[in-house]
Amino acid sequence: MMEDLKEKRLDLKQEIEKKLNALSEKEKKKRSRLIEDRLFGFANFLESRIALLYINQPLEVYTDRILKRCFEFNKLVILPVFGETSEIRLVKVKNLKTDLIRTAEGIFTPDADRCQGVPIDCIDIAIIPGLVFDEKGGRIGSKGGFYNRLIPKLPITTRKVALAYEDQIVPQVPMEPNDKFVDIIISDSRIIYKI
């Protein structure tokens, strides 16, 4: 039974990865802007002061413009630092040019030595990445299970919002016991509130 579930999840991830890889760079940028505009028109986001965000991986909605705009909106920008173990440390980023470093894999991450740590209980809104979503807030992450461990630690009042291309939304995500849900999904064509 558990093997069936793992196989279904793997098939679904591969199907979505294939769809996302087929999108042109131009199309991804266009759709990311639509998502960005929806996010910045979303009351919960506008009212939030301390926002947990992320630096996108290749298949995720682009967040570079979102991060820059957060500073223009005077939000405190919090980003995760992924450790060698399965822990995530949350840090406040004051400047995208000076507070980020490039990893050996070429991915930008906050410089943990420069950035001040932030307690998880002060987060107003959390923007959560993922690869596959459904309309009930079901989610499959990219890898590692970092956010499945982070989500339950967030205060109950913290809105958990996913950004997704419409191609990433499926009728039903086969959920594993340790998988966590998001409250809201903002796509390039709609805002979905968890049913």
Secondary structure, DSSP 4 states (H G I P E B T S, - for coil): -HHHHHHHHHHHHHHHHHHHHHS-HHHHHHHHHHHHHHHTT-HHHHH-SEEE--PPPTTSPP-HHHHHHHHHTTPEEEEEEE-SSS-EEEEEES-TTTSEEE-TTS-EEE-TTTSEE--GGG-SEEEE--SEEETTS-EE-SSTTHHHHHGGGS-TTSEEEEE--GGGEES-----TT----SEEE-SS-EEE--
